[in-house]
Amino acid sequence: MSTKTPLVVENKHYFEQTMPCEFPSALYVFDDIDQDVYLPQEGDPTRRWVSAKYVFYPLANASDALLEQYPSVGELMGRKHQPEFRSQLRRGMIALLSALQAAAEAVCREHRLQIVKIGLTIPVQWGLEFEDVYRDLVLDVFKADASQVYFYTEAEALARYLYKYQAHRLDPRDWHQAILFFDFGGHNMVRKPDVCSLRELWKYSR
């Protein structure tokens, strides 16, 4: 284990006016329980916040080995056994997902669609314990069945999108060709990127 003291730098320039299709990921989990944990329209720079992604670490009881990569979740993990704090974390995620669900339902009503599957992207190092927490939150909000929820790593989700909508840009004749996908998000670059053969990915365009 590293003996260096981690330097946690808080982003002070996060808050901007959001577009209708955007959902801020800031959760105000450190405030009193009677305050809103999530602000869907515009953030409050006077209040302390944390990224929604980090909320999953204490809720999933993440391992010490994984936490070494993300020192910014240290304070959250230190309070993971406090029932009130865990409830606050969950309340924030429910509020965020509820805003997303309301927007998705509005689109469905407008275009006469129905949600039959829910695909969720996750960092490649998140295990089943993270999926269990994420699935329970989504099912609570969307009132769906567990069989409707699917998980994809973030790089895999990118590959699926490209091969479904941009496959014409790629030449499938060389089945030994390899496509290397890099996701430069903070969660993915601590691990090796996903590498898939063209033959394996070409089916996503079908």
SEDREN-770410 format. One line per field, with one value per residue (C-alpha): residue number from 1; chain; residue in three letters; z, x, y. Coordinates in Angstrom, 3 decimals, decimal comma. Layout:
N
resi: (NUM;...)
chain: (A;...)
resn: (ALA;...)
pz: (Z;...)
px: (X;...)
py: (Y;...)
***
This chain:
206
resi: (1;2;3;4;5;6;7;8;9;10;11;12;13;14;15;16;17;18;19;20;21;22;23;24;25;26;27;28;29;30;31;32;33;34;35;36;37;38;39;40;41;42;43;44;45;46;47;48;49;50;51;52;53;54;55;56;57;58;59;60;61;62;63;64;65;66;67;68;69;70;71;72;73;74;75;76;77;78;79;80;81;82;83;84;85;86;87;88;89;90;91;92;93;94;95;96;97;98;99;100;101;102;103;104;105;106;107;108;109;110;111;112;113;114;115;116;117;118;119;120;121;122;123;124;125;126;127;128;129;130;131;132;133;134;135;136;137;138;139;140;141;142;143;144;145;146;147;148;149;150;151;152;153;154;155;156;157;158;159;160;161;162;163;164;165;166;167;168;169;170;171;172;173;174;175;176;177;178;179;180;181;182;183;184;185;186;187;188;189;190;191;192;193;194;195;196;197;198;199;200;201;202;203;204;205;206)
chain: (A;A;A;A;A;A;A;A;A;A;A;A;A;A;A;A;A;A;A;A;A;A;A;A;A;A;A;A;A;A;A;A;A;A;A;A;A;A;A;A;A;A;A;A;A;A;A;A;A;A;A;A;A;A;A;A;A;A;A;A;A;A;A;A;A;A;A;A;A;A;A;A;A;A;A;A;A;A;A;A;A;A;A;A;A;A;A;A;A;A;A;A;A;A;A;A;A;A;A;A;A;A;A;A;A;A;A;A;A;A;A;A;A;A;A;A;A;A;A;A;A;A;A;A;A;A;A;A;A;A;A;A;A;A;A;A;A;A;A;A;A;A;A;A;A;A;A;A;A;A;A;A;A;A;A;A;A;A;A;A;A;A;A;A;A;A;A;A;A;A;A;A;A;A;A;A;A;A;A;A;A;A;A;A;A;A;A;A;A;A;A;A;A;A;A;A;A;A;A;A;A;A;A;A;A;A)
resn: (MET;SER;THR;LYS;THR;PRO;LEU;VAL;VAL;GLU;ASN;LYS;HIS;TYR;PHE;GLU;GLN;THR;MET;PRO;CYS;GLU;PHE;PRO;SER;ALA;LEU;TYR;VAL;PHE;ASP;ASP;ILE;ASP;GLN;ASP;VAL;TYR;LEU;PRO;GLN;GLU;GLY;ASP;PRO;THR;ARG;ARG;TRP;VAL;SER;ALA;LYS;TYR;VAL;PHE;TYR;PRO;LEU;ALA;ASN;ALA;SER;ASP;ALA;LEU;LEU;GLU;GLN;TYR;PRO;SER;VAL;GLY;GLU;LEU;MET;GLY;ARG;LYS;HIS;GLN;PRO;GLU;PHE;ARG;SER;GLN;LEU;ARG;ARG;GLY;MET;ILE;ALA;LEU;LEU;SER;ALA;LEU;GLN;ALA;ALA;ALA;GLU;ALA;VAL;CYS;ARG;GLU;HIS;ARG;LEU;GLN;ILE;VAL;LYS;ILE;GLY;LEU;THR;ILE;PRO;VAL;GLN;TRP;GLY;LEU;GLU;PHE;GLU;ASP;VAL;TYR;ARG;ASP;LEU;VAL;LEU;ASP;VAL;PHE;LYS;ALA;ASP;ALA;SER;GLN;VAL;TYR;PHE;TYR;THR;GLU;ALA;GLU;ALA;LEU;ALA;ARG;TYR;LEU;TYR;LYS;TYR;GLN;ALA;HIS;ARG;LEU;ASP;PRO;ARG;ASP;TRP;HIS;GLN;ALA;ILE;LEU;PHE;PHE;ASP;PHE;GLY;GLY;HIS;ASN;MET;VAL;ARG;LYS;PRO;ASP;VAL;CYS;SER;LEU;ARG;GLU;LEU;TRP;LYS;TYR;SER;ARG)
pz: (0,000;-0,834;2,094;0,242;1,414;-1,462;-2,640;-3,282;-5,438;-5,551;-8,856;-8,257;-11,870;-12,273;-12,224;-15,463;-16,854;-18,063;-21,346;-21,355;-22,194;-19,561;-15,987;-13,476;-11,526;-8,387;-5,183;-1,989;0,456;3,183;3,984;6,418;5,534;5,020;2,062;-1,557;-2,270;-6,030;-8,093;-11,633;-13,257;-11,941;-9,253;-6,104;-5,879;-2,207;-1,171;-0,990;-3,441;-4,668;-8,014;-8,167;-9,413;-6,109;-4,143;-5,345;-3,493;0,050;-1,020;-2,613;0,214;-2,253;-1,504;-0,181;-3,326;-5,465;-3,127;-3,480;-6,996;-5,858;-2,724;-3,187;-1,885;1,423;3,422;1,978;2,903;6,407;6,935;5,088;8,311;9,268;8,368;7,992;5,642;3,526;3,286;2,131;-0,572;-1,795;-1,708;-3,955;-6,522;-6,480;-7,150;-10,056;-11,616;-11,102;-13,120;-15,862;-15,725;-16,021;-19,096;-20,675;-20,090;-21,649;-24,799;-24,851;-24,635;-27,386;-29,793;-28,652;-27,384;-24,501;-22,370;-22,664;-21,899;-19,774;-20,640;-18,005;-18,565;-15,744;-15,230;-16,226;-12,675;-11,102;-10,009;-9,226;-5,936;-7,843;-10,376;-7,576;-6,050;-9,415;-10,494;-7,267;-7,633;-11,260;-10,558;-7,697;-10,000;-13,335;-11,829;-14,267;-14,017;-13,290;-16,604;-18,429;-17,028;-18,821;-17,936;-20,345;-19,687;-20,933;-23,703;-24,767;-24,934;-27,199;-29,437;-29,663;-30,642;-33,299;-34,885;-34,956;-36,331;-37,889;-39,191;-42,763;-41,893;-41,101;-43,557;-42,489;-45,110;-42,920;-40,130;-38,384;-37,945;-34,338;-33,084;-29,961;-27,933;-25,408;-22,890;-21,236;-18,277;-14,855;-14,057;-17,170;-17,738;-14,614;-16,444;-19,820;-22,536;-24,089;-27,253;-29,547;-32,965;-35,878;-36,439;-32,857;-33,023;-36,556;-35,315;-33,531;-36,889;-37,943)
px: (0,000;1,247;2,410;1,903;-0,857;-3,347;-4,082;-7,794;-8,619;-12,243;-13,542;-14,804;-15,783;-18,311;-21,503;-22,938;-26,435;-27,520;-29,223;-32,630;-31,020;-28,284;-28,386;-25,845;-24,024;-23,458;-25,028;-25,156;-24,849;-23,039;-25,906;-28,795;-31,348;-34,106;-32,267;-32,450;-29,682;-29,986;-30,595;-31,568;-31,480;-28,559;-25,972;-25,317;-21,629;-22,070;-22,774;-20,328;-21,023;-19,676;-19,932;-22,779;-20,350;-18,480;-21,651;-21,578;-18,337;-19,713;-23,085;-21,306;-18,750;-15,873;-12,638;-9,525;-7,594;-10,091;-10,214;-6,463;-7,134;-9,710;-8,626;-11,466;-13,973;-12,120;-14,507;-17,548;-16,108;-15,368;-19,099;-20,383;-21,608;-23,778;-27,384;-28,438;-25,551;-26,185;-29,816;-28,650;-26,472;-29,312;-31,725;-29,413;-29,154;-32,919;-33,455;-30,992;-32,475;-35,998;-35,125;-33,760;-36,823;-39,216;-37,373;-37,283;-41,009;-41,747;-39,871;-41,732;-45,101;-44,199;-42,973;-45,249;-42,398;-42,036;-39,009;-38,387;-34,648;-32,334;-28,633;-26,258;-22,594;-20,150;-16,376;-14,564;-13,371;-16,833;-17,803;-21,103;-21,477;-21,639;-24,070;-26,349;-26,519;-27,004;-29,684;-31,653;-31,658;-32,774;-35,509;-36,777;-37,176;-38,165;-40,374;-38,831;-37,959;-34,397;-34,311;-34,671;-31,440;-28,116;-24,597;-21,832;-18,374;-17,996;-15,582;-17,890;-20,833;-18,802;-17,940;-21,580;-22,652;-19,963;-20,676;-24,399;-24,396;-20,948;-20,122;-20,002;-16,805;-15,011;-13,796;-14,937;-12,952;-9,929;-11,267;-7,897;-7,976;-8,116;-9,877;-8,489;-10,925;-9,628;-11,933;-10,063;-12,412;-10,792;-12,247;-11,111;-7,538;-6,309;-6,853;-6,000;-8,428;-10,854;-9,560;-11,948;-11,553;-13,436;-15,240;-16,555;-17,790;-19,193;-22,311;-23,383;-24,078;-26,433)
py: (0,000;3,460;5,590;8,860;11,156;11,632;15,141;15,608;18,624;19,742;21,076;24,621;25,244;22,453;24,445;25,733;26,040;22,609;21,832;20,075;16,727;16,999;15,762;17,120;14,427;16,523;15,188;17,268;14,396;16,346;18,715;18,351;15,732;18,319;19,887;18,729;16,225;16,702;19,839;18,789;22,226;24,207;23,493;25,477;26,492;27,449;23,866;20,982;18,178;14,851;13,093;10,584;7,938;7,949;7,291;3,694;2,918;3,060;1,632;-1,353;-1,690;-1,402;-3,240;-1,498;-2,436;-0,554;2,421;2,941;4,210;6,771;8,666;11,157;8,593;8,241;10,426;8,677;5,282;6,503;7,020;3,947;2,326;5,311;4,433;8,068;8,818;5,720;6,790;10,226;8,668;6,519;9,446;11,431;8,655;8,101;11,816;11,831;8,700;10,055;13,155;10,920;8,669;11,624;12,910;9,447;8,946;12,334;11,311;7,991;9,729;12,175;9,502;6,648;4,530;2,112;1,313;-2,429;-2,595;-0,471;-0,436;0,920;1,751;1,101;1,392;-1,776;-2,495;-2,415;-5,915;-7,629;-5,784;-2,491;-3,928;-5,106;-1,622;0,085;-2,401;-2,000;1,787;1,654;-0,891;1,245;4,252;2,724;-0,014;-2,470;-6,140;-7,205;-9,089;-5,753;-4,295;-4,838;-3,679;-2,670;-1,305;2,252;1,274;-1,562;0,838;3,101;0,139;-0,915;2,586;2,953;-0,408;0,201;3,746;4,227;0,734;1,998;3,856;0,587;-2,030;-5,538;-7,433;-8,021;-10,238;-10,206;-6,460;-5,261;-2,164;-0,523;1,585;4,103;5,743;8,586;8,803;8,742;5,318;3,500;4,618;2,837;-0,446;-1,889;-0,749;-3,172;-4,833;-6,688;-8,239;-6,743;-10,058;-10,029;-6,451;-6,516;-8,332;-5,124;-3,500;-6,270)
***
